[in-house]
Amino acid sequence: MATLEQIRNLVARKSKDADFTSLSAPLVDAEINRSIRFYQNQQFWFNESLEVITLTADNNVVPSIPADVITELQVNGLTLIDADQKIDLQKMATNLFIGRNNNQTGRPYAYTFRNGQYLLLPTPQQAYTLEFRWLKKYSDLVAGADNNDFTNNAEDLIMLHTLKNIYAEDKEDSERSAFYQSLEELEFKALQKRNDQRLSTGELSINTILTIGV
């Protein structure tokens, strides 16, 4: 876990500019926020969110979409709940969606994204419950004490990406930039492994022994 100030100071120290003589603190902050914007498009266990939405009968527009949506998750992004059933809606290309949309009503099985709206096919004939999962968009960190999911869970990845960019663009040192890129790639792989472990389904074999309370 880290704050903006802590990552800023680490970047300054590792770039041998702890006193911010060649790099200004605002420049480093901007690069940290740029790194977060780069990685916020990647799905991790910590940057996805869930909203339970009640659909409107006879209206194919999904209401009340949160403001911080980058995109819905590609797997289980929109899940319709019908009594005790959960139906994962299929994403459909807009042109195919339009071709099949004859204003019919029923239980939705597909959706598309058009003109800033999520549209359902067919139009729901009743007020179903929808689970909407998405990748979150993050506001820039401003104050030194500011933090977010990335500084709390992937601070090394953000620091290394920032250092790579600073050495490539501000210090124009391709060798050091390549060095930090290699470290960034290793850290990204480590996070991916942790991500797979957290998001995968665990199973107990018949040979598994559980020890509780020891």
MOJO-V932666 format. One record per pair of residues at least 12 apart in sequence whose ideal C-beta (glycine too) atoms are under 10 Angstrom apart, sorted by the first residue. I is the first residue (numbers start at 1). GAP is how many residues later the second one is. D is the distance in whole Angstrom. If there is no record, write none. Layout:
I&GAP&D, I&GAP&D
This chain:
1&146&7, 1&150&7, 1&151&5, 1&152&8, 1&154&7, 2&145&7, 2&148&10, 2&149&5, 2&150&7, 2&151&10, 2&152&10, 2&153&4, 2&154&9, 2&156&8, 2&157&8, 3&138&8, 3&140&9, 3&141&6, 3&142&5, 3&143&6, 3&144&5, 3&145&10, 3&148&7, 3&149&9, 3&152&9, 4&21&10, 4&24&9, 4&25&6, 4&28&6, 4&29&8, 4&32&10, 4&136&9, 4&137&4, 4&138&8, 4&139&7, 4&140&6, 4&141&7, 4&142&5, 4&143&7, 4&144&9, 4&147&7, 4&154&10, 5&20&9, 5&24&9, 5&136&9, 5&138&8, 5&139&3, 5&140&7, 5&141&8, 5&142&10, 6&138&8, 6&139&9, 6&141&9, 6&145&8, 6&149&8, 6&153&9, 7&21&8, 7&22&9, 7&25&6, 7&28&9, 7&29&10, 7&134&9, 7&140&9, 7&143&10, 7&144&6, 7&148&6, 7&149&9, 7&151&6, 7&152&5, 7&155&7, 8&12&9, 8&15&10, 8&17&6, 8&18&10, 8&19&10, 8&20&5, 8&21&6, 8&23&9, 8&24&7, 8&133&9, 8&136&7, 8&151&9, 8&154&9, 9&16&9, 9&19&9, 9&135&9, 10&18&10, 10&22&10, 10&145&8, 10&146&9, 10&148&10, 10&149&5, 10&152&9, 10&153&9, 11&12&8, 11&14&10, 11&17&5, 11&18&10, 11&20&8, 11&21&7, 11&24&10, 11&147&9, 11&148&6, 11&149&9, 11&151&5, 11&152&6, 11&155&7, 12&12&10, 12&13&8, 12&16&6, 12&154&10, 14&145&8, 14&146&9, 14&148&10, 14&149&6, 14&152&10, 14&153&10, 14&162&10, 14&166&8, 15&13&8, 15&147&9, 15&148&6, 15&151&6, 15&152&7, 15&155&9, 15&156&7, 15&158&10, 15&161&8, 15&165&9, 16&155&10, 16&160&10, 17&149&9, 17&153&10, 17&154&9, 22&144&10, 22&148&8, 22&149&8, 23&143&7, 23&147&7, 23&148&8, 25&119&9, 27&139&8, 27&143&7, 28&134&7, 28&135&10, 28&138&7, 28&142&10, 29&111&8, 29&112&7, 29&113&8, 29&114&10, 29&115&9, 29&117&9, 29&133&10, 30&110&8, 30&132&10, 31&127&10, 31&130&9, 31&131&5, 31&132&9, 31&133&10, 31&134&6, 31&135&6, 31&138&9, 31&139&8, 32&108&9, 32&109&7, 32&118&9, 32&119&8, 32&123&10, 32&126&6, 32&127&8, 32&129&9, 32&130&5, 32&133&10, 33&105&8, 33&106&9, 33&107&4, 33&108&6, 33&109&9, 33&113&10, 33&115&10, 33&117&10, 33&125&9, 33&129&9, 34&106&9, 34&124&10, 34&127&8, 34&128&8, 34&131&7, 35&115&8, 35&119&10, 35&122&8, 35&123&5, 35&124&8, 35&125&9, 35&126&4, 35&127&5, 35&128&9, 35&129&9, 35&130&7, 35&149&9, 36&102&6, 36&103&10, 36&104&8, 36&105&8, 36&112&7, 36&113&9, 36&114&5, 36&115&8, 36&118&9, 36&121&10, 36&122&6, 36&125&9, 36&126&9, 37&33&10, 37&100&9, 37&101&7, 37&103&8, 37&113&10, 38&119&10, 38&120&9, 38&123&6, 38&124&10, 38&127&9, 39&99&10, 39&111&6, 39&115&7, 39&118&7, 39&119&7, 39&122&7, 39&149&8, 39&152&9, 40&28&10, 40&30&6, 40&95&7, 40&96&7, 40&97&6, 40&98&6, 40&108&9, 40&109&9, 40&110&7, 41&29&6, 41&30&8, 41&94&7, 41&96&9, 42&93&8, 42&112&10, 42&115&10, 42&146&8, 42&149&9, 42&150&9, 42&153&9, 43&27&10, 43&28&10, 43&30&7, 43&31&8, 43&32&9, 43&90&10, 43&92&6, 43&152&8, 43&156&9, 44&91&9, 44&105&8, 44&106&8, 44&109&7, 44&110&7, 44&113&10, 44&147&7, 44&148&9, 44&150&9, 44&151&5, 44&154&9, 44&155&9, 45&104&10, 45&108&8, 45&146&9, 45&149&8, 45&150&5, 45&151&9, 45&152&9, 45&153&4, 45&154&6, 46&90&9, 46&102&9, 46&103&4, 46&104&8, 46&106&7, 46&107&4, 46&108&8, 46&145&10, 46&149&9, 46&152&9, 47&23&9, 47&87&10, 47&88&6, 47&89&5, 47&90&9, 47&91&8, 47&101&9, 47&102&5, 47&103&7, 47&106&8, 47&107&9, 48&22&10, 48&24&10, 48&25&6, 48&28&10, 48&29&10, 48&85&6, 48&86&7, 48&87&6, 48&88&7, 48&101&10, 48&151&9, 49&17&7, 49&19&8, 49&20&9, 49&24&10, 49&83&9, 49&84&7, 49&85&6, 49&86&8, 49&87&5, 49&100&10, 50&16&10, 50&23&9, 50&26&10, 50&29&10, 50&81&6, 50&82&7, 50&83&5, 50&84&8, 51&13&7, 51&14&8, 51&15&6, 51&18&9, 51&79&9, 51&80&8, 51&81&5, 51&82&8, 51&83&8, 52&12&10, 52&27&10, 52&29&9, 52&77&6, 52&78&7, 52&79&6, 52&80&8, 53&12&8, 53&13&9, 53&25&9, 53&65&10, 53&75&9, 53&76&7, 53&77&5, 53&78&8, 53&79&5, 54&73&6, 54&74&8, 54&75&6, 54&76&8, 55&25&8, 55&53&8, 55&65&7, 55&68&10, 55&69&5, 55&71&8, 55&72&6, 55&73&5, 55&74&7, 55&75&6, 56&67&10, 56&68&8, 56&70&10, 56&71&6, 56&72&10, 57&48&8, 57&66&9, 57&67&6, 57&68&6, 57&69&5, 57&70&5, 57&71&9, 58&45&10, 58&47&7, 58&65&6, 58&66&8, 58&67&7, 58&68&9, 58&69&10, 59&60&10, 59&61&9, 59&64&7, 59&65&8, 59&68&10, 60&37&10, 60&41&8, 60&43&9, 60&44&10, 60&45&9, 60&48&8, 60&51&9, 60&52&10, 60&57&9, 60&58&9, 60&59&5, 60&60&5, 60&61&7, 60&62&8, 60&63&4, 60&64&7, 61&56&5, 61&57&7, 61&58&6, 61&59&8, 61&62&9, 62&16&7, 62&27&10, 62&46&9, 62&49&7, 62&51&10, 62&55&7, 62&56&4, 62&57&7, 62&58&7, 62&62&10, 62&68&7, 62&70&7, 63&54&10, 63&55&9, 63&67&9, 64&66&10, 64&68&9, 65&51&9, 65&52&8, 65&53&6, 65&67&7, 65&69&8, 66&66&8, 66&68&7, 66&70&8, 66&71&9, 67&70&8, 68&66&8, 68&67&9, 68&68&5, 68&69&5, 68&70&8, 68&71&8, 69&49&9, 69&63&8, 69&65&5, 69&66&8, 69&67&8, 69&68&7, 70&64&7, 70&65&4, 70&66&7, 70&67&5, 70&68&9, 71&42&8, 71&63&7, 71&64&6, 71&66&9, 72&17&10, 72&19&8, 72&39&9, 72&41&8, 72&46&7, 72&60&7, 72&61&7, 72&62&5, 72&63&8, 73&59&9, 73&60&4, 73&61&6, 73&62&7, 74&17&8, 74&59&10, 74&61&10, 75&13&8, 75&58&9, 75&124&10, 76&12&6, 76&13&9, 76&55&8, 76&57&6, 77&12&8, 77&14&7, 77&34&8, 77&41&9, 77&54&9, 77&55&7, 77&56&5, 77&57&7, 77&58&10, 78&12&9, 78&13&8, 78&30&9, 78&32&9, 78&33&5, 78&40&7, 78&42&8, 78&52&6, 78&53&7, 78&54&6, 78&55&8, 78&56&10, 79&50&9, 79&51&7, 79&52&4, 79&53&8, 79&54&8, 80&27&7, 80&28&6, 80&29&8, 80&31&9, 80&40&9, 80&44&8, 80&48&6, 80&49&8, 80&50&6, 80&51&8, 81&47&7, 81&48&4, 81&49&7, 81&50&7, 82&25&6, 82&26&10, 82&42&10, 82&44&9, 82&46&6, 82&47&8, 83&45&10, 83&46&10, 85&22&9, 86&43&10, 86&45&8, 87&20&8, 87&21&8, 87&22&7, 87&41&9, 87&43&10, 88&21&9, 88&43&9, 89&19&6, 89&20&6, 89&21&6, 89&22&5, 89&23&10, 89&29&9, 89&31&7, 89&32&9, 89&41&8, 90&18&10, 90&19&6, 90&20&5, 90&21&8, 90&22&10, 90&31&9, 91&19&7, 91&20&6, 91&21&7, 91&22&8, 91&27&10, 92&17&9, 92&18&5, 92&19&7, 92&20&5, 92&21&10, 92&27&9, 92&29&7, 93&19&7, 94&18&5, 94&19&8, 94&20&5, 94&21&9, 94&25&9, 95&17&9, 96&14&9, 96&16&8, 96&25&10, 97&13&7, 97&14&8, 97&15&4, 97&16&9, 97&17&8, 97&22&7, 97&23&10, 97&24&6, 98&14&8, 98&16&8, 98&21&9, 98&23&10, 100&12&10, 100&21&6, 100&22&9, 101&18&8, 101&19&10, 101&20&6, 101&21&8, 101&22&8, 102&19&10, 102&20&8, 102&21&10, 103&19&8, 103&20&7, 104&17&8, 104&18&4, 104&19&7, 104&21&9, 105&17&6, 105&18&5, 105&19&7, 105&20&4, 105&21&9, 106&15&9, 106&16&4, 106&17&8, 106&18&8, 106&19&6, 106&20&10, 107&13&10, 107&15&8, 107&17&7, 107&18&7, 107&19&8, 107&21&7, 108&12&4, 108&13&6, 108&14&6, 108&15&8, 108&16&6, 108&17&9, 108&20&7, 108&22&9, 109&12&7, 109&13&8, 110&12&9, 111&19&9, 118&12&9, 118&14&8, 136&12&9, 136&13&7, 138&12&7, 138&13&10, 153&38&8, 153&41&9, 153&42&10, 154&33&8, 154&34&9, 154&36&10, 154&37&6, 154&40&10, 154&41&10, 155&32&10, 156&27&9, 156&28&9, 156&30&10, 156&31&5, 156&32&10, 156&34&9, 156&35&9, 157&26&10, 157&27&7, 157&28&10, 157&29&10, 157&30&5, 157&31&6, 157&33&9, 157&34&6, 158&26&10, 158&29&10, 159&21&9, 159&24&9, 159&25&9, 159&28&9, 160&19&10, 160&20&5, 160&21&8, 160&22&9, 160&23&5, 160&24&4, 160&25&9, 160&26&9, 160&27&6, 160&28&9, 161&19&8, 161&20&9, 161&22&10, 161&23&5, 161&26&9, 161&27&9, 162&18&9, 162&22&9, 163&13&8, 163&14&8, 163&16&9, 163&17&4, 163&18&9, 163&20&8, 163&21&8, 164&12&9, 164&13&5, 164&14&8, 164&15&9, 164&16&4, 164&17&5, 164&18&9, 164&19&8, 164&20&6, 164&21&10, 165&12&8, 165&15&9, 165&16&10, 166&14&9, 167&12&8, 167&13&6, 167&14&9, 168&12&9, 168&13&8
